[in-house]
Amino acid sequence: MPISRTALWIGRILSGLVILFLVMDGGIKLVPIKEVTETMQQLGYSGSMAQARGLGVLTLLCALLYAIPRTSVFGAILLTGLLGGAMATHLRIDSPLFTHLLFGFYIGVMAWGGLYLRDPAMRAMIPIRNQDF
């Protein structure tokens, strides 16, 4: 299936925004700044520097795998798990729905939507049909 230039560029932009967010998020966890460890404690985790760095490495690994075209589907799958864990954490502490709990869902939709729009193999695997049943 051919991809229009518009769809390709929208897919690249969505994927780029996801990658940019993940690199920023993973980067601040590698440092880790005081706000990161305090927020982790508020979410019910130990908030140790080692824990923050481990999560940062995991986030950056997902971003890297998602950014490489040959491994982008695998990266999106791992990213989905990471975001699901973040959503479960916010659900557990009763965070606000649209700003905190569903934020992982928004990033996931952008990641998979960007991949769908820029990858013909993904479009072939999950076709959107324009026919009646």
C-alpha positions in Angstrom: 0.0 0.0 0.0 1.5 3.4 -1.0 1.7 6.0 1.7 0.9 9.6 0.9 3.6 12.2 1.6 1.3 13.9 4.1 0.6 10.7 6.0 4.4 9.8 6.0 5.3 13.2 7.4 2.5 13.2 10.0 3.8 9.8 11.1 7.3 11.0 11.3 6.3 14.1 13.3 4.2 12.0 15.7 7.0 9.5 16.1 9.6 12.2 16.6 7.5 13.8 19.3 7.3 10.5 21.1 11.0 9.9 20.8 11.7 13.5 22.0 9.5 13.0 25.1 11.1 9.6 25.9 14.6 10.9 25.6 13.8 13.9 27.8 12.0 11.6 30.3 14.7 9.1 30.4 17.4 11.7 30.6 16.1 13.4 33.7 15.8 10.0 35.3 19.5 9.3 34.6 20.7 12.5 36.4 18.4 12.1 38.5 17.1 15.5 39.6 15.6 15.9 43.0 12.0 16.3 41.6 12.3 12.9 39.9 13.1 11.0 43.1 10.5 13.0 45.1 7.8 12.2 42.6 8.7 8.5 42.6 8.3 8.5 46.3 4.9 10.2 46.0 3.9 7.5 43.5 4.8 4.8 46.1 8.3 3.8 44.9 11.5 4.0 46.9 12.7 7.0 44.8 16.3 5.8 45.1 18.8 7.1 42.6 19.5 3.6 41.4 15.8 3.0 40.8 15.4 6.3 38.9 18.5 5.5 36.8 17.2 2.0 36.0 13.9 3.4 34.8 15.8 6.1 32.8 17.9 3.4 31.0 14.8 1.4 30.3 13.0 4.4 28.9 15.9 5.4 26.7 16.2 1.8 25.4 12.5 1.8 24.4 13.1 5.2 22.6 16.2 3.8 20.8 14.4 0.7 19.7 11.4 2.7 18.6 13.6 5.2 16.6 15.4 2.5 14.6 13.1 1.5 11.6 14.1 -2.2 11.8 13.2 -2.5 15.5 10.4 0.1 15.7 7.6 -2.4 16.2 9.5 -4.1 19.0 10.2 -0.7 20.5 6.5 0.2 20.3 5.6 -3.1 22.1 8.1 -2.5 24.9 6.9 1.2 25.1 3.3 0.0 25.5 4.3 -2.1 28.5 6.2 0.8 30.0 3.3 3.2 29.5 0.8 0.6 30.9 2.9 0.4 34.0 2.8 4.2 34.4 -0.9 4.2 33.9 -1.4 1.5 36.5 0.7 3.5 39.0 -1.4 6.6 38.5 -4.6 4.5 38.7 -3.4 3.0 42.0 -2.9 6.5 43.6 -6.1 7.9 42.1 -4.4 10.6 39.9 -6.5 12.9 37.8 -7.9 11.1 34.8 -7.2 13.3 31.8 -3.9 14.9 32.8 -2.1 12.0 34.6 -3.7 8.6 34.2 -4.4 8.9 30.5 -1.1 10.6 29.6 0.4 7.2 28.9 -2.5 6.4 26.7 -2.0 9.6 24.7 1.7 8.8 24.2 0.9 5.2 23.2 -1.7 6.4 20.6 0.9 8.8 19.2 3.6 6.1 19.1 1.4 3.5 17.3 -0.3 6.1 15.2 3.0 7.5 14.0 4.3 4.0 13.3 1.1 3.1 11.4 1.3 6.3 9.2 5.0 5.9 8.4 5.3 2.1 8.0 3.7 0.3 5.0 4.2 -3.1 6.7 2.2 -2.0 9.7 -0.6 -0.7 7.4 -0.6 -4.1 5.6 -0.8 -5.9 9.0 -3.6 -3.8 10.3 -5.7 -2.6 7.4 -8.4 0.0 7.7 -11.2 -1.1 5.4 -13.5 1.2 3.6 -16.1 -1.4 2.7 -19.4 -2.4 4.3 -19.7 -5.7 6.1 
